[in-house]
């Protein structure tokens, strides 16, 4: 079980501030750059995570159509050619430059509504050797988990949100699943900027044991 201090670190920015956000609307995913079978796996993973934590998916968002957009490609430079992407990702040219220098293989950008809840999420995956070594199921589940909250950059830097069972099945780590369920509890806020929120999450996890 995660402690309040561990939870706080998972939502703390590099400047030390605490920022938590979750979706308050159904997630309506679309996936670009993959074959049909991979598309099914990605959408199924998102649906499975939502069901597990008490959230919902849908076909269309009334404002945006699709509000979780996932892009698969082989080179960051390809982003510069995507029509109108600069309207979704502020300072796109600078973002691409940083990702190229860092040799990153994934990037997520979030948009928020007036209450601070997640309104949209854009996921970009450069399929390098590291991602190719992951099975489609593991990659899909990992990305689904990372799109559910506004996690800190350090949240999964040293440890994956997933675990592999003895039979080879990949699942969410129990403590991450418990944290997601606590965060999506209807009594909890969709956005929080005070670290005391981590104490509330820890209390809900403990109460559910």
C-alpha positions as CSV (number, residue, x, y, z in Angstrom):
1,X,0.0,0.0,0.0
2,X,1.3,3.5,-0.9
3,X,1.9,5.9,1.9
4,X,0.8,9.5,1.8
5,X,4.3,10.7,1.2
6,X,4.7,8.3,-1.7
7,X,1.4,9.5,-3.2
8,X,2.5,13.1,-2.8
9,X,5.6,12.5,-4.8
10,X,3.6,11.0,-7.6
11,X,1.8,14.3,-8.1
12,X,4.6,16.8,-7.3
13,X,6.1,18.9,-10.0
14,X,9.8,19.7,-10.4
15,X,9.3,23.0,-8.6
16,X,7.8,21.1,-5.6
17,X,4.2,22.1,-6.2
18,X,1.4,19.5,-5.8
19,X,-1.0,19.2,-8.8
20,X,-3.5,16.4,-9.1
21,X,-6.0,16.2,-12.0
22,X,-8.3,13.4,-13.2
23,X,-10.9,13.1,-15.9
24,X,-14.5,14.2,-15.0
25,X,-15.9,13.4,-18.4
26,X,-16.0,10.1,-20.3
27,X,-12.8,9.2,-22.2
28,X,-13.3,9.0,-25.9
29,X,-10.1,7.6,-27.4
30,X,-8.7,7.5,-31.0
31,X,-5.5,6.0,-32.1
32,X,-3.4,6.9,-35.1
33,X,-0.5,5.1,-36.8
34,X,-1.3,1.5,-35.8
35,X,-2.9,-1.5,-37.5
36,X,-6.5,-2.5,-36.7
37,X,-5.6,-5.3,-34.3
38,X,-3.4,-2.9,-32.2
39,X,-6.1,-0.3,-32.3
40,X,-8.5,-2.8,-30.7
41,X,-5.9,-3.7,-28.0
42,X,-5.3,0.0,-27.2
43,X,-9.0,0.8,-26.9
44,X,-9.7,-2.3,-24.9
45,X,-7.0,-1.4,-22.4
46,X,-8.4,2.0,-21.9
47,X,-11.9,0.6,-21.4
48,X,-10.5,-2.0,-18.9
49,X,-8.7,0.6,-16.8
50,X,-11.8,2.8,-16.7
51,X,-14.0,0.0,-15.6
52,X,-11.5,-1.0,-12.9
53,X,-11.4,2.4,-11.4
54,X,-15.0,3.4,-11.8
55,X,-14.7,5.8,-14.8
56,X,-16.4,5.7,-18.2
57,X,-15.5,5.6,-21.9
58,X,-17.6,6.8,-24.8
59,X,-17.5,7.1,-28.6
60,X,-17.7,10.9,-28.9
61,X,-17.0,13.9,-26.6
62,X,-19.7,16.6,-27.3
63,X,-17.0,19.3,-27.4
64,X,-14.0,17.6,-28.9
65,X,-15.2,14.5,-30.6
66,X,-12.1,12.5,-29.4
67,X,-10.5,13.7,-26.2
68,X,-7.7,11.1,-25.8
69,X,-5.6,11.0,-29.0
70,X,-2.7,8.6,-29.3
71,X,-0.2,8.9,-32.1
72,X,2.4,6.2,-33.0
73,X,5.3,7.1,-35.3
74,X,9.0,6.3,-35.9
75,X,10.6,9.8,-35.6
76,X,9.8,13.0,-33.7
77,X,10.3,15.0,-36.8
78,X,7.1,13.5,-38.2
79,X,5.1,15.7,-35.7
80,X,6.1,18.9,-37.5
81,X,4.2,17.7,-40.6
82,X,0.9,16.8,-38.8
83,X,-1.8,19.3,-39.9
84,X,-3.0,21.6,-37.1
85,X,-1.1,19.8,-34.4
86,X,0.5,23.1,-33.4
87,X,-3.1,24.2,-32.4
88,X,-3.3,21.3,-29.9
89,X,0.3,21.4,-28.6
90,X,1.5,24.9,-27.7
91,X,5.1,25.7,-28.9
92,X,5.2,22.5,-30.9
93,X,8.5,23.3,-32.6
94,X,10.2,23.7,-29.2
95,X,8.6,20.6,-27.8
96,X,9.9,18.5,-30.7
97,X,13.4,20.0,-30.4
98,X,13.5,19.0,-26.7
99,X,12.2,15.5,-27.4
100,X,14.8,14.9,-30.1
101,X,17.6,16.1,-27.9
102,X,16.4,13.9,-25.0
103,X,15.9,10.9,-27.3
104,X,12.6,10.4,-25.6
105,X,10.2,7.7,-26.8
106,X,6.9,9.1,-25.3
107,X,5.3,12.4,-24.5
108,X,1.9,13.4,-23.1
109,X,0.2,16.8,-23.2
110,X,-2.9,17.6,-21.2
111,X,-5.7,20.2,-21.6
112,X,-7.9,21.1,-18.7
113,X,-11.4,22.4,-18.3
114,X,-12.5,25.4,-16.2
115,X,-12.6,23.3,-13.0
116,X,-9.1,22.0,-13.5
117,X,-10.2,18.5,-14.5
118,X,-8.6,16.8,-17.5
119,X,-10.4,17.8,-20.7
120,X,-8.1,16.2,-23.3
121,X,-4.9,14.2,-23.4
122,X,-2.5,13.8,-26.4
123,X,-0.1,10.9,-26.3
124,X,2.8,10.6,-28.7
125,X,4.8,7.4,-28.9
126,X,8.1,7.1,-30.9
127,X,8.3,3.4,-31.4
128,X,12.0,2.8,-30.7
129,X,13.7,-0.4,-29.7
130,X,12.6,-0.1,-26.0
131,X,8.9,0.2,-27.0
132,X,9.2,-2.5,-29.6
133,X,10.3,-5.0,-26.9
134,X,7.1,-4.4,-25.0
135,X,4.1,-6.6,-26.0
136,X,1.1,-4.7,-27.4
137,X,-0.9,-5.6,-24.3
138,X,1.7,-4.2,-21.9
139,X,2.2,-1.0,-23.9
140,X,-1.5,-0.4,-24.1
141,X,-2.1,-0.9,-20.4
142,X,0.8,1.2,-19.5
143,X,-0.3,4.1,-21.6
144,X,-3.9,3.8,-20.4
145,X,-2.7,4.1,-16.8
146,X,-0.5,7.1,-17.5
147,X,-3.4,8.9,-19.2
148,X,-5.8,8.6,-16.2
149,X,-4.1,11.2,-14.0
150,X,-1.8,14.1,-14.4
151,X,1.1,12.2,-12.9
152,X,4.4,13.8,-12.0
153,X,7.4,13.2,-14.3
154,X,8.9,11.1,-11.5
155,X,5.9,8.9,-10.9
156,X,7.0,5.9,-13.0
157,X,10.6,6.9,-13.7
158,X,12.1,4.1,-11.7
159,X,9.2,1.6,-11.6
160,X,6.6,0.6,-14.1
161,X,2.9,0.9,-13.1
162,X,2.5,-2.7,-14.3
163,X,3.4,-6.1,-12.9
164,X,3.6,-9.5,-14.5
165,X,1.8,-12.4,-12.9
166,X,3.3,-15.9,-12.6
167,X,1.2,-17.0,-15.6
168,X,2.7,-14.2,-17.8
169,X,-0.4,-11.9,-17.7
170,X,0.4,-8.2,-17.3
171,X,-1.7,-6.3,-14.9
172,X,-1.7,-3.0,-13.0
173,X,0.3,-3.1,-9.8
174,X,-2.2,-3.5,-7.0
175,X,-1.1,-0.3,-5.3
176,X,-1.5,1.7,-8.5
177,X,-4.9,0.2,-9.1
178,X,-5.9,1.2,-5.5
179,X,-4.6,4.7,-6.0
180,X,-6.6,5.1,-9.3
181,X,-9.8,3.8,-7.6
182,X,-9.3,6.3,-4.7
183,X,-8.7,9.2,-7.1
184,X,-11.8,8.4,-9.1
185,X,-14.0,8.0,-6.0
186,X,-16.9,10.4,-6.6
187,X,-16.4,12.2,-3.3
188,X,-12.9,13.2,-4.3
189,X,-12.2,16.3,-6.3
190,X,-11.3,16.2,-9.9
191,X,-8.5,18.7,-9.3
192,X,-6.3,19.5,-6.2
193,X,-3.3,21.7,-5.6
194,X,-2.8,21.1,-1.9
195,X,-0.6,18.2,-0.7
196,X,-3.2,17.4,1.9
197,X,-5.0,15.8,-1.0
198,X,-2.4,13.0,-0.8
199,X,-3.5,12.3,2.8
200,X,-7.1,12.0,1.7
201,X,-6.1,9.5,-1.1
202,X,-4.1,7.4,1.4
203,X,-7.0,7.4,3.8
204,X,-9.4,6.2,1.1
205,X,-7.0,3.4,0.0
206,X,-6.6,2.3,3.7
207,X,-10.4,2.4,4.2
208,X,-10.9,0.2,1.2
209,X,-8.6,-2.5,2.4
